[in-house]
Every structure is written in structure tokens, then in C-alpha cells.
Amino acid sequence: MTSATHRVPDALANPADPRFWHQPRARRHAAFAALRRLDAPARLTDPATGRPFYALVRHAHVVEASRTPRVFVSAPGATTPEPARWVRALFGDSMVNLDDPEHARLRRTVSRAFSPRVLADAERGIEAVCARVVDDMIARRPTDFVAAVASRVPFEVICDLMGIPGRHRPEIAARVDHAARNTGVARPRLRVPGQGLRALARMHRVVGGLARERRRHPTGDLVSALVHADLGGQALTARQLGAFFSLLLVAGVETTRNAIAHGLALLTDHPEQRALLAADFDRHAPGAVDEIVRHATPIIQFRRTVAAEYELGGRLLRPGDKVVLYYASANRDEAVFPDPEAFDLTRDPNPHLGYGGGGPHYCLGAHLAQREMTTLFRHLLTRTPDIRATAAPALVPSTFDHRVRALPFAFTPPA
């Protein structure tokens, strides 16, 4: 039986409906707040497929599902829509779509490849990339922060970490951008994914050629470490390598670029918080990064499939049911975050779910993203103290990520 508090007010309160993401931000947040007030997870319908799913919008529910992977499984796909079988067969399964024990084996292999030497090189590389990008920004006086700064830093850090030669970078950048533009875009009509898949195939070919080269001539970078890694007595296949590289490039670049762009906008809109950060950067930088990630929530949602009967938040879930973990809502749960709309870099504690809700799929690149944001904002606030957004971010209506297409900005070059 459905009580009155189970009812969803209208279609614009359904985050699976493309119209939801074309609403103003305040209305979207109000809709999520209304869903959180229901006495159980709402049963909604995905208009693209006609299939029902349960929306997990409370912080506690997202954490519980994330940390119960035997019940809430990632296969056959954690993204919406789920990847087709032929796509998975052709390109391999991304780590986000795998469950244990396969996921645990692959994650251990990847984690071992991040050796102390690789991590030390990454730390030095982040400093060098941020310095170079800000040098170029000052010299060229661009007007779009996303293209000039936010996109460049994570892309160049990842390419340096992987050891991708300069000659391959323009093509890979184009492929990453194309693949990202075709992920989760909220359009009223169904799109044809052919162009996005062709871009992904070209990126796999480039990375596959690089992997063959590193097998013959290792250079100490992450690609070399991974192609010589061992997965349960068997070397990683070309598909496994391609799937991991795609995840690292698309997820590692896009999520960090969007957090950086939202960060400048938030610091511009909250001058008192910006002044606090600038006055004692070392003290407040960790809190600033966490609050930017919480407030922006670069990844809006992932989905899971129920593998065993389970009661969550007053709902009895059955095998085969779909649930969607809405991090964008959980990070504004009033039960966890007092005054959740406030941007407060001194917020403590700040148990945000910007890197996932814990469990086996907690973001592998969380530390890398934190270091990139900290180092970049240190350079920006030190070298261009008055840097600011001059208009609101131009957002891409996406059901998957909080994507910034462009962000006008200005600054006074140092003397």
C-alpha cells in the first residue's frame, strides 16, 4: 500500500526525467528535499526505458547501499543507461561496472601500480602542471576558465602520470571531450550513441598502441607499471587496459575539471569564505576542497541492481530491482549537513559523498583530485589574488555529472 508521503508531486520531481535537469538549481534542490522527506525511497520511472527504479536520496541510504555490495551490485552497469552487452564485449567492463571478486582483483592490481615512485612523480608533476597552466593563463589573458585552466590541469596531470607522449595528447583530448559530451546528457529524445563509441574506440587504439610500446620498452610511468602488472597469474588484457584508461581519462579529468570550475564560482559568490582561505591557505585548504566537492558534487549519481531481498528505509527491495544512488541529494541531506545550501569551508565534520559512499567503489583518484585542487588554488590565489568568475557557470543539463561547459572569468595580471 502506498501512503500519501510516498507520492511524488509531479514529473519535474523525477531526476530521471530530462526536464528535471533543465530547471533552475533551486528548484532541483527543492525537489530532492521533497524526496528526502518521504517516509521511504520513492519508486520512480525512467522515462527513457519505462522501467521503475528506487531513488536513494538520503545520506544514510546511499552509504548503506554503497557499503552492502553483496546486495547492491554494479553489474551489469552502474551508469544510466546500462551499457549494452555488445559494447561491454567490445570495449571491456569498466571497474565501475564490476563486482567482487573480479573487481577486487583488478583494483588490487591497479593499486599496486601506484607505487611510491609513481605517486612521488605525480606530486611533482601536479606542481609543475599547475605552475605552467597559470603561467599560460597570465600570459594569454583568456576569458573562459574551463578551457584555459580547469580542463587543462587534470588532463595534463593524468597524461604525465600515464606517460602519454605529447604527440598523442591532442587526439586523446579530443576523444575524452567527445566521450564526455555524450555521457548522461539530459535530452528529451533518445540519442544515437555511435559518435561517442567511435571516439572511445579511437582512444582505445591510441592507448593500446602505447601499451604495446611500453611492454617492449618500459619507462617507469603508470602505463609501464600496468602492462607489467599481474592479475591472478595472468597479464591484463588489452580490453582491461583500455577500459581502465578510459575510466582514468574520462572520470579523472571530467570530475576534477568540474570541481575546479565550480570552486572558482563558489569562491567568487562567497567573498567571506574566499578571504578566509586566502588569509590562511594551509589551514583552510583541506576544508575548502571538501566543501567545494560537497557543494558541487561532480558525479550526480550511480545505479545499482538488487541481488538479494533487502529492506532499506522502509522499502522491501527484491532481486532485480534497480536503485539509483543520488550523491547530489545525499550531500545536501539536512540530517547530516546543517544549512546544506551554505558554502562553509570550516564545515566540520564534512562526511560528503563526493567520492562515493564508501565500500569497494570508493574513488581511487580521490587523493589525486584533492592534490590537484589544492595546488591549483594555491597558485591562483597567490599569483592572481583578484581572480574571479564574471558570470554564472554555463552548465550542461546532465543526469550523470554536474558539468560546466564554460565559466567567464577575469583577473589582474601580476606586475
QUIHUUR-V177658 format. One record per run of one state. SS is the DSSP state (H for helix, E for strand, L for the rest). FROM is the first residue (numbers start at 1). TO is the last residue. If there is no record, write none. Layout:
BEGIN
SS;FROM;TO + SS;FROM;TO
END
This chain:
BEGIN
L;1;3 + H;4;6 + L;7;10 + H;11;13 + L;14;17 + H;18;22 + L;23;24 + H;25;37 + L;38;41 + E;42;45 + L;46;51 + E;52;56 + L;57;58 + H;59;66 + L;67;71 + E;72;73 + L;74;84 + H;85;91 + L;92;94 + H;95;97 + L;98;101 + H;102;113 + L;114;115 + H;116;140 + L;141;143 + E;144;144 + H;145;162 + L;163;165 + H;166;181 + L;182;184 + E;185;185 + L;186;193 + H;194;216 + L;217;221 + H;222;227 + L;228;229 + E;230;231 + L;232;233 + E;234;235 + L;236;237 + H;238;269 + L;270;270 + H;271;279 + L;280;280 + H;281;296 + L;297;298 + E;299;299 + L;300;300 + E;301;306 + L;307;309 + E;310;312 + L;313;314 + E;315;317 + L;318;321 + E;322;326 + H;327;330 + L;331;365 + H;366;383 + L;384;387 + E;388;389 + L;390;393 + E;394;396 + L;397;397 + E;398;398 + L;399;400 + E;401;401 + L;402;402 + E;403;406 + L;407;407 + E;408;410 + L;411;415
END
